Amino acid sequence: MAHTIPLKTPLDDTGLPRRSAPAAPAPAPAVPADTSRYHHPNFVSAQPSPGHIAFRFRAFTGLEPKPEFPAAAYDDTALNWQLRGDLHDQYQAARVLWSHAWLRHQARPLLHQAAPLWTAWTTARDELTAVFEQFWSTSDGHWRAQLLRLTDAERAAAAAADAFDTVAAKLAQAVADQIDAAGWDEALELETVAKELGIDASDWPVRHVDDYSHPLPQYRIVRGGTAYWGRATPLAASAAQLIAGHRERLREVADLAGDFDPAHSALA
């Protein structure tokens, strides 16, 4: 009787044991493209972290050119989308740091210039308020002299407001340029820069740059003793409103008193 014996090794067509084909060598891992030639000159290192990359740079002075993504990297076929994306992130981080250094460099002399101008304005404003309040204790026979003191105080306050606004406009432009470079989410507060210099700018009305290139409409402005309606920059507008409020109160009193003194009617 025939018996079958299972073979431990399968036979091929020649009747010989089948040999396993040698395993193909594993492909060599792809070598990532070298992007160092595209790094920003201030770049030091990049440390991958979950969800982001932490970039380190040498300190910026603000005098360097604005960091711009190198155009040649767009045409480099050795770079894939991931490498280009990492380079974009690197240059975005560089722009943020550069813009902060740039704003500090631009704003430093302007802040030092604005500080005494702000003090001059607050002094002139307080003097104007004090002169107006003196009408409560000024006798009728001395109103003309008090009106002269009031107009002097008005002119001083208006001039002080204009002087501050002139510098504030430059600060507003510097702030706008920093935001333009880095984006609103990376805006550096002007008050922060001032605090680093030991200057308290928390009360300074440095508004959006458009408020200086397109002044606020319809405020009563007093210049050279003449009152008219026009456009004013932010602090000048505040001064004009203060002056207009005083003038309106004096006109109201003159009307109630039936006073037709030229000195009073000049307030109209």
Residue pairs with C-beta under 8 A, 6 or more apart in sequence:
9 17
9 18
10 17
10 18
11 17
11 18
12 18
12 19
32 83
33 76
33 78
33 79
33 80
33 83
35 73
35 79
35 83
35 86
35 87
38 70
38 72
38 73
38 76
38 87
39 90
40 57
40 67
40 90
40 91
40 94
41 64
42 57
42 58
42 59
42 60
42 64
42 94
43 55
43 56
43 57
43 90
43 94
44 56
44 57
44 58
45 55
45 56
46 53
46 54
46 55
46 56
46 86
46 90
47 53
47 54
47 55
47 56
48 54
52 89
53 86
53 89
53 90
55 89
55 90
55 93
55 94
57 93
57 94
57 97
59 101
60 94
60 97
60 98
60 100
60 101
60 102
61 101
61 105
62 98
62 101
62 102
62 103
62 104
62 105
62 106
63 105
64 98
66 95
66 98
66 99
66 102
66 181
67 91
67 94
67 95
67 98
68 91
69 87
69 88
69 91
70 87
73 79
73 84
73 87
74 84
79 87
95 181
95 182
96 182
96 183
96 186
98 181
99 178
99 181
99 182
99 186
99 188
100 178
100 182
100 186
100 188
102 177
102 178
102 181
103 174
103 175
103 177
103 178
103 188
103 190
103 193
104 188
104 193
104 196
106 174
106 177
107 171
107 174
107 175
107 190
107 193
107 194
108 193
108 197
110 167
110 170
110 171
110 174
111 171
111 190
111 193
111 194
111 197
111 199
111 201
112 197
112 199
113 167
114 164
114 167
114 168
114 171
114 201
114 204
115 199
115 201
117 160
117 163
117 164
117 167
118 164
118 201
118 203
118 204
120 160
120 163
120 164
121 157
121 160
121 161
121 163
121 164
121 235
123 160
124 153
124 156
124 157
124 159
124 160
124 161
125 157
125 160
125 239
125 242
127 153
127 156
127 157
128 150
128 153
128 154
128 156
128 157
128 242
128 243
128 246
129 242
131 146
131 149
131 150
131 153
132 150
132 153
132 246
134 146
134 149
135 143
135 146
135 150
135 250
138 146
143 261
143 263
143 264
144 261
144 263
147 250
147 263
147 264
147 266
147 267
150 246
151 222
151 225
154 222
154 243
154 246
155 222
155 223
155 224
155 225
157 239
157 242
157 243
158 221
158 222
158 223
158 236
158 239
158 240
158 243
160 239
161 235
161 236
161 238
161 239
162 233
162 235
162 236
164 235
165 212
165 233
165 234
165 235
165 236
168 204
168 205
168 206
168 207
168 212
168 233
168 234
168 235
169 209
169 212
169 213
169 233
171 190
171 206
172 206
172 207
172 208
172 209
172 211
172 212
173 209
173 212
175 187
175 190
175 206
175 209
176 208
176 209
178 187
178 188
179 187
182 188
190 201
190 204
190 206
191 201
191 202
191 204
194 200
194 201
194 204
195 201
205 234
205 235
205 238
207 234
211 233
211 234
212 233
212 234
215 231
215 232
215 233
215 236
215 237
216 231
216 232
216 233
216 234
216 237
217 231
218 229
218 230
218 231
219 229
219 230
219 231
219 232
219 236
219 237
219 240
219 241
219 244
220 227
220 228
220 229
220 240
220 241
220 243
220 244
220 247
221 227
221 228
221 229
221 230
221 232
221 236
221 240
222 240
222 243
222 247
227 244
227 247
232 240
247 267
250 264
250 267
251 264
251 267
251 268
253 259
254 261
254 264
254 265
254 267
